[in-house]
Amino acid sequence: MPLTREAVELLVQAARALYFEGNQHGLRDREWMALRFLGRANRFSRTPTALAGFIGATKATASQIVKTLEKKSYLSRKPSHEDKRSVVLCVTAQGEKCLSQHDPINHVLNAVASLGTEECIKLRDSLSRVLNHLDATHQRLNASICRDCMFLADRGPATGKGRATAEFICRLYRAPIALEETELLCTSFERTGDRPKINEQTDRERVAGQV
């Protein structure tokens, strides 16, 4: 069997944790996908429209998923500070607990973490290159991490206390971005290959904290 086909088939088998019939712990696979995404998305991407695009559903389907998650007290709606006509979908403490304890992909996370920091980073980078190739081939964009986006720019020296101070700015939304926000997903992401990472130690520290 060619190495590339074997690798892809293994990837498909690992992805079975994402898609399943029926429900697990009261949620269907797309509902889990939605809750998972909203738990990792930045404030610009936690909207019904962005959610629909991410999970590949119509706005009507995404709206029904949101209603289901709200009914279970996993989500709440808040007015958007960026656009007064929109709402932001926020994962509640109960929703975060559900993700932590019952998310079907948790055992996959544990398996990847057991590879060790260096292997985990290599796997992440390899999968990222595969997705970039698919995006270019099919003329589409996937959500990705703010810190690698071409729209993220330095705002200048921090003037406040601690890491909560907005040290960056999003040139697309013209909004300040705090350092911790740069680790969140954004559906308006566009990759740049020449901007250095914010902190070369961030990846190792984050992975080490998950093992």
C-alpha positions in Angstrom: 0.0 0.0 0.0 1.5 3.4 -0.9 2.6 5.4 2.1 0.4 8.4 1.2 -2.8 6.3 1.0 -2.0 4.5 4.2 -1.5 7.9 6.0 -4.8 9.2 4.7 -6.7 6.1 5.6 -5.3 6.3 9.1 -6.4 9.9 9.3 -9.9 9.0 8.2 -10.1 6.3 10.9 -9.0 8.8 13.5 -11.7 11.2 12.3 -14.4 8.7 13.2 -14.6 10.3 16.6 -16.0 13.4 14.9 -18.9 11.7 13.0 -21.3 9.2 14.4 -24.9 8.1 14.2 -27.4 9.0 16.9 -26.0 11.0 19.8 -23.4 10.8 22.5 -24.1 12.3 25.9 -27.2 13.9 24.5 -25.7 15.7 21.5 -25.4 14.7 17.8 -22.0 15.0 16.0 -22.8 18.4 14.4 -24.0 19.7 17.8 -20.7 18.6 19.3 -18.8 20.3 16.4 -20.7 23.5 17.0 -20.1 23.6 20.7 -16.5 22.7 20.3 -16.0 25.5 17.7 -17.7 28.1 19.8 -15.6 27.2 22.7 -12.4 27.9 20.7 -13.6 30.8 18.4 -12.7 34.4 18.9 -15.3 37.1 19.4 -15.6 37.9 15.7 -16.4 34.3 14.8 -18.9 33.4 17.5 -21.9 34.4 15.3 -24.6 32.3 13.8 -23.3 33.0 10.3 -19.7 32.1 11.1 -20.9 28.9 12.8 -23.0 27.8 9.8 -19.9 28.3 7.5 -17.6 26.4 9.9 -19.8 23.3 10.2 -20.9 23.4 6.6 -24.6 23.9 7.3 -27.3 26.2 6.2 -28.2 29.1 8.4 -31.5 27.4 9.3 -29.7 24.2 10.4 -27.1 26.2 12.4 -30.0 28.2 14.0 -31.6 24.9 15.1 -28.3 23.6 16.5 -27.9 26.8 18.5 -31.5 26.5 19.9 -30.7 22.9 21.0 -27.5 24.0 22.8 -29.3 26.9 24.4 -32.1 24.6 25.6 -29.5 22.4 27.3 -28.0 25.6 28.9 -24.7 25.1 27.0 -24.9 28.4 25.1 -26.1 31.9 25.7 -26.6 34.9 23.4 -25.1 38.3 24.2 -25.2 41.6 22.2 -22.1 42.1 20.0 -19.8 44.9 21.0 -18.5 45.0 17.4 -22.0 45.1 15.7 -25.0 46.2 17.6 -27.3 44.4 15.1 -25.6 41.0 15.8 -25.3 38.6 18.7 -22.3 36.7 20.1 -22.8 33.0 21.0 -21.1 32.3 24.3 -20.4 28.8 25.8 -21.7 28.7 29.3 -19.8 27.2 32.3 -22.1 24.2 31.9 -21.1 24.0 28.3 -17.4 24.2 29.1 -17.9 21.4 31.7 -19.6 19.2 29.1 -16.8 19.7 26.6 -14.2 18.9 29.3 -15.9 15.8 30.5 -17.8 14.3 27.5 -16.5 15.7 24.2 -16.1 12.6 21.9 -12.7 13.7 20.7 -11.2 13.9 24.2 -9.7 10.4 23.9 -8.1 11.5 20.5 -6.6 14.5 22.3 -5.2 12.3 25.0 -3.7 10.0 22.4 -2.1 12.8 20.5 -0.7 14.4 23.7 0.9 11.0 24.6 3.1 11.4 21.5 5.1 14.1 23.3 5.6 17.8 22.6 7.9 17.6 19.6 5.9 14.9 17.8 2.6 16.8 18.5 4.0 20.0 16.9 5.2 18.0 13.9 1.8 16.4 13.5 0.0 19.8 13.8 2.3 21.4 11.3 1.9 18.5 8.8 -1.9 18.6 9.0 -1.9 22.3 8.6 0.1 22.0 5.4 -2.3 19.4 4.1 -5.3 21.6 4.8 -3.6 24.6 3.2 -3.1 22.5 0.0 -6.8 21.4 0.1 -7.9 25.0 0.6 -5.9 26.2 -2.4 -7.2 23.3 -4.5 -10.8 23.8 -3.7 -10.6 27.6 -3.3 -11.9 27.6 0.2 -10.7 28.8 3.6 -10.7 27.0 7.0 -10.8 28.7 10.3 -7.4 28.8 11.9 -5.4 30.4 14.8 -5.3 34.2 14.9 -1.6 34.3 15.6 -0.8 33.0 12.1 -3.1 35.4 10.3 -2.0 38.1 7.9 -4.4 40.6 9.5 -2.7 40.4 12.9 -0.3 43.3 13.6 1.7 44.6 16.5 0.0 47.5 18.2 3.1 48.7 19.9 4.5 48.4 23.5 2.0 47.3 26.1 0.9 50.1 28.5 -1.2 48.2 31.0 -0.7 45.5 33.5 -0.4 41.8 32.7 -1.1 39.9 29.6 -4.7 41.1 29.3 -3.6 44.4 27.7 -4.3 44.5 24.0 -0.9 44.2 22.4 -2.1 43.6 18.8 -4.6 44.8 16.4 -6.7 43.0 13.8 -6.4 45.0 10.6 -9.5 43.4 9.1 -11.9 44.3 11.9 -9.8 47.3 13.1 -10.1 46.1 16.7 -7.6 45.5 19.5 -6.5 41.9 20.2 -5.2 40.7 23.5 -2.3 38.2 23.6 -4.5 35.4 24.8 -7.0 36.0 22.0 -4.3 35.2 19.4 -4.7 31.5 20.3 -8.4 31.4 19.3 -9.9 30.3 16.0 -11.1 32.9 13.4 -13.2 32.2 10.4 -11.8 35.3 8.6 -8.3 33.9 8.9 -5.9 34.3 6.0 -2.5 32.8 6.1 0.8 34.6 5.7 4.1 32.8 5.3 6.5 35.5 6.2 5.3 36.8 9.6 7.2 35.2 12.5 5.3 33.6 15.3 4.4 35.8 18.3 6.3 33.5 20.7 8.3 30.5 19.6 7.8 28.9 23.0 4.1 29.2 22.9 3.5 25.9 21.1 5.8 23.9 23.5 4.3 25.5 26.6 0.7 24.8 25.4 1.3 21.2 24.5 3.3 20.5 27.6 0.4 21.8 29.7 -2.0 19.3 28.0 0.1 16.2 28.6 
